[in-house]
Amino acid sequence: MTTLYEWPPTRSQRAKWILEELQIDYQSHPVNLPEGEQDGAEYRGLQPLGLVPALEADGYAMFESVAIVLQLIDENPGQNLAPQIGTSERALYYQWCVFAGTEMDPPIMMYFNNSMRPLEHMHPPGTPHDPTQAALGKRQFTDRAEILSSVLGDRDYLVGGQFSGADILIGHSCFMATFTGLITDYPVLQNYYQKLQKRPAFQRAYDGYM
Ligand SMILES: N[C@@H](CCC(=O)N[C@@H](CS)C(=O)NCC(=O)O)C(=O)O
């Protein structure tokens, strides 16, 4: 049985979205972040940083939301959620998948952590919001949102005219940008994200958080 360790609405939604998209039979194991369950020895054995998501599947356990999406897509090649290996579309698929985790998440989280995150949930506890860091996060998000907007234009999907894991990963960045309000100035991203939200798998994964 596949088990998703999750706590909504976080980056565990990426893993949930791909599980739902691929219609994989899985069970959900909530990791209660406000209660500190992520810091217990048992969960740290699965995810040494105490972050969600983590995944247990037949024969392996893993963490990192981007890697989980890539792995599950690779395990289900018949569902065509990634371009053929070795093609130019595959190059762009890798590019945008990595871009989501390395370029989109950090500025959004920097902004969130320094402007919106409840102080009792700051790490380490008692850390105050830093307006300079919030402004930096917002500026860095701006650069990246402009790049994505010019690539997307009025297209529905990032790569090869077809829905892929890249849309799940960047789509979750759009969720984070919507949650924080950062997406407001980017109609192209809003339009792209609105179309992704119509997918039944998205709706099951983000139920209650749309
Ligand atoms: N690079 C990791 C980041 C995971 C991450 O930071 N998760 C956050 C929620 S979005 C978390 O678990 N935070 C724990 C906490 O706030 O205590 C991934 O993409 O899986």
PDBQT file of the ligand as one rigid body, heavy atoms in Angstrom, charges set to zero:
ROOT
HETATM    1  N1  LIG A 301      11.644  20.841  -0.349  1.00  0.00    +0.000 N 
HETATM    2  C1  LIG A 301      10.600  20.244   0.432  1.00  0.00    +0.000 C 
HETATM    3  C2  LIG A 301       9.997  21.308   1.326  1.00  0.00    +0.000 C 
HETATM    4  C3  LIG A 301       8.936  20.715   2.220  1.00  0.00    +0.000 C 
HETATM    5  C4  LIG A 301       8.456  21.739   3.264  1.00  0.00    +0.000 C 
HETATM    6  O1  LIG A 301       9.138  22.721   3.582  1.00  0.00    +0.000 OA
HETATM    7  N2  LIG A 301       7.293  21.476   3.816  1.00  0.00    +0.000 N 
HETATM    8  C5  LIG A 301       6.738  22.372   4.819  1.00  0.00    +0.000 C 
HETATM    9  C6  LIG A 301       5.282  22.639   4.502  1.00  0.00    +0.000 C 
HETATM   10  S1  LIG A 301       5.092  23.384   2.911  1.00  0.00    +0.000 SA
HETATM   11  C7  LIG A 301       6.806  21.738   6.189  1.00  0.00    +0.000 C 
HETATM   12  O2  LIG A 301       6.682  20.547   6.313  1.00  0.00    +0.000 OA
HETATM   13  N3  LIG A 301       7.022  22.526   7.255  1.00  0.00    +0.000 N 
HETATM   14  C8  LIG A 301       7.101  21.982   8.556  1.00  0.00    +0.000 C 
HETATM   15  C9  LIG A 301       6.779  22.973   9.600  1.00  0.00    +0.000 C 
HETATM   16  O3  LIG A 301       6.311  24.054   9.248  1.00  0.00    +0.000 OA
HETATM   17  O4  LIG A 301       6.981  22.662  10.769  1.00  0.00    +0.000 OA
HETATM   18  C10 LIG A 301       9.551  19.614  -0.480  1.00  0.00    +0.000 C 
HETATM   19  O5  LIG A 301       9.272  20.206  -1.531  1.00  0.00    +0.000 OA
HETATM   20  O6  LIG A 301       9.031  18.536  -0.150  1.00  0.00    +0.000 OA
ENDROOT
TORSDOF 0
